[in-house]
Amino acid sequence: MSDVHEGSHSAGVAARIEKRWAAISIIIIAFLTGMAAYAGVHQATMPQAQVETIDPTTLHLGGEFSEGNLGSAIEPDGSVTVRAIGQQYSFVPQCILVPARTPITLRATSADVVHGLLVQGTNVNTMLVPGYVSVQHASFSEPGEHLMPCQEFCSVGHEGMWGRVKVVTKEEFLALSETQRRLSCAK
């Protein structure tokens, strides 16, 4: 008889523990659902402060992203602006030249499909979406080279879509900029 009593007591303890864990699970799910709903509503009512659009079908014909305007250029305040385009299956320019220890603004877009621009070893990581201009701010502390792969699958040639960022001394960059309006290190 004591075995029967012990079995029903164990079953009661197990049922109480299961109810507690079920309640904890429901609370966690409700909390996470509430967080997701709040974030969704907040992002929908608080869009990005600045969204720039551009016609991807006419990028190369004129304006900011025309072929003669791509690459690096010194701004009047001493900072450097880099303009680039991602397209199947390359970046234009293929190699970006920037000075060390200088504020860099990277302005890039896509001519065809979604691409990703990642500069390895840095915090530069953005999506290039057709019709929109992506803006990233960076500064490179030392001269050197960084690989720049496309990190968004863009079709069958995606694995070959690589570029480079070559960081040179500020003096070297200034000397090169005296003879060229837009700089790149592509050969």
C-alpha positions as CSV (number, residue, x, y, z in Angstrom):
1,M,0.0,0.0,0.0
2,S,2.8,2.4,0.7
3,D,4.1,1.9,-2.9
4,V,0.8,3.1,-4.2
5,H,0.8,6.1,-2.0
6,E,4.4,7.0,-2.9
7,G,3.6,6.7,-6.7
8,S,0.6,9.1,-6.4
9,H,2.7,11.5,-4.4
10,S,5.5,11.4,-7.0
11,A,2.9,11.9,-9.8
12,G,1.6,15.0,-8.0
13,V,5.0,16.4,-7.5
14,A,5.8,15.8,-11.2
15,A,2.5,17.4,-12.3
16,R,3.3,20.6,-10.2
17,I,6.8,20.8,-11.6
18,E,5.4,20.5,-15.2
19,K,2.8,23.2,-14.6
20,R,5.5,25.5,-13.3
21,W,7.8,25.0,-16.3
22,A,4.8,25.4,-18.6
23,A,4.0,28.7,-17.0
24,I,7.6,29.9,-17.2
25,S,7.7,28.9,-20.9
26,I,4.5,30.8,-21.6
27,I,5.8,33.9,-19.8
28,I,9.1,33.8,-21.7
29,I,7.2,33.4,-25.0
30,A,4.8,36.3,-24.2
31,F,7.8,38.5,-23.2
32,L,9.7,37.8,-26.4
33,T,6.5,38.3,-28.5
34,G,6.0,41.6,-26.7
35,M,9.6,42.7,-27.4
36,A,9.3,41.8,-31.1
37,A,6.0,43.7,-31.4
38,Y,7.4,46.8,-29.6
39,A,10.5,46.8,-31.8
40,G,8.4,46.3,-35.0
41,V,6.1,49.2,-34.1
42,H,9.0,51.4,-33.0
43,Q,10.9,50.8,-36.2
44,A,7.8,51.4,-38.3
45,T,7.0,54.7,-36.6
46,M,10.7,55.8,-36.3
47,P,12.2,55.2,-39.8
48,Q,15.8,56.1,-40.6
49,A,16.5,59.8,-40.3
50,Q,17.8,60.0,-43.9
51,V,17.0,57.7,-46.8
52,E,18.6,58.6,-50.1
53,T,17.1,57.1,-53.3
54,I,18.6,56.8,-56.8
55,D,17.5,55.4,-60.1
56,P,19.6,52.2,-60.6
57,T,18.9,52.1,-64.3
58,T,20.8,55.4,-64.9
59,L,23.7,55.2,-62.4
60,H,26.5,55.2,-65.0
61,L,25.0,58.0,-67.1
62,G,25.4,61.0,-64.9
63,G,25.3,62.4,-61.4
64,E,27.0,61.2,-58.3
65,F,27.6,57.6,-59.4
66,S,28.7,58.2,-63.0
67,E,31.9,56.3,-63.9
68,G,34.1,59.4,-63.8
69,N,32.9,60.2,-60.3
70,L,33.7,56.8,-58.7
71,G,36.6,56.3,-56.4
72,S,38.1,58.4,-53.6
73,A,38.2,62.2,-53.4
74,I,39.3,64.7,-50.8
75,E,36.5,67.0,-49.5
76,P,37.1,70.7,-48.5
77,D,37.1,69.7,-44.8
78,G,40.0,67.2,-45.3
79,S,37.8,64.1,-45.1
80,V,37.6,61.6,-47.9
81,T,34.4,60.5,-49.8
82,V,34.5,57.2,-51.6
83,R,31.8,56.4,-54.2
84,A,31.3,52.9,-55.4
85,I,28.9,50.6,-57.2
86,G,28.2,46.9,-56.7
87,Q,27.1,45.1,-59.8
88,Q,27.0,41.5,-60.8
89,Y,29.8,40.3,-60.3
90,S,32.2,43.2,-59.4
91,F,32.7,46.3,-57.4
92,V,33.5,49.5,-59.3
93,P,36.1,50.6,-58.6
94,Q,37.6,47.1,-58.0
95,C,40.2,48.5,-55.6
96,I,39.5,51.5,-53.3
97,L,42.4,53.7,-52.3
98,V,42.0,55.6,-49.0
99,P,44.4,57.4,-46.6
100,A,45.2,56.2,-43.1
101,R,44.0,58.3,-40.0
102,T,41.4,60.2,-42.0
103,P,37.6,60.2,-41.7
104,I,36.2,58.3,-44.7
105,T,32.6,58.4,-45.9
106,L,31.7,55.4,-48.2
107,R,28.7,56.1,-50.4
108,A,27.7,53.1,-52.4
109,T,24.7,51.6,-54.3
110,S,23.8,48.7,-56.5
111,A,23.1,48.7,-60.2
112,D,21.2,45.4,-60.3
113,V,20.5,43.2,-57.3
114,V,21.2,43.3,-53.5
115,H,24.9,43.0,-52.8
116,G,26.8,43.2,-49.5
117,L,29.9,45.3,-49.0
118,L,32.1,44.1,-46.2
119,V,35.6,45.4,-45.5
120,Q,37.4,42.6,-43.6
121,G,39.0,43.6,-40.3
122,T,36.9,46.7,-40.0
123,N,33.4,47.7,-38.9
124,V,32.4,48.5,-42.5
125,N,29.5,46.1,-43.4
126,T,26.5,47.3,-45.4
127,M,23.9,46.1,-47.9
128,L,23.8,47.7,-51.3
129,V,20.2,47.8,-52.4
130,P,19.2,48.9,-55.9
131,G,17.5,52.3,-55.7
132,Y,19.1,53.3,-52.4
133,V,22.4,54.9,-51.4
134,S,24.2,53.2,-48.5
135,V,26.4,55.4,-46.3
136,Q,29.1,54.1,-44.0
137,H,31.7,56.1,-42.0
138,A,35.1,54.6,-41.3
139,S,38.7,55.5,-40.5
140,F,41.7,53.2,-41.0
141,S,44.5,53.4,-38.4
142,E,47.3,51.9,-40.4
143,P,48.4,51.5,-44.0
144,G,47.6,48.0,-45.4
145,E,45.2,46.1,-47.5
146,H,41.7,44.7,-46.7
147,L,39.7,42.2,-48.7
148,M,36.2,43.4,-49.7
149,P,33.9,40.5,-50.5
150,C,30.3,40.6,-51.4
151,Q,28.6,39.0,-48.4
152,E,25.1,38.8,-49.8
153,F,24.3,36.0,-52.3
154,C,23.8,37.8,-55.6
155,S,23.5,34.9,-58.0
156,V,25.8,32.2,-59.5
157,G,28.9,34.4,-59.8
158,H,28.7,35.6,-56.2
159,E,31.7,33.7,-55.0
160,G,34.0,35.6,-57.4
161,M,32.8,39.1,-56.4
162,W,35.8,40.5,-54.4
163,G,37.3,43.9,-54.2
164,R,40.1,45.4,-52.1
165,V,40.6,48.5,-50.0
166,K,44.2,49.8,-50.0
167,V,45.1,52.1,-47.2
168,V,48.1,54.4,-47.8
169,T,49.7,57.1,-45.7
170,K,48.0,60.4,-45.8
171,E,51.0,62.0,-47.5
172,E,51.0,59.5,-50.3
173,F,47.3,59.9,-50.8
174,L,47.6,63.8,-50.9
175,A,50.4,63.5,-53.5
176,L,48.3,61.2,-55.7
177,S,45.3,63.5,-55.4
178,E,47.2,66.5,-56.8
179,T,47.3,64.8,-60.2
180,Q,44.0,63.0,-60.2
181,R,40.4,64.1,-59.3
182,R,39.2,60.6,-58.3
183,L,41.6,57.9,-57.0
184,S,41.5,54.2,-57.1
185,C,44.2,51.5,-57.0
186,A,42.6,49.4,-59.7
187,K,45.1,48.7,-62.5
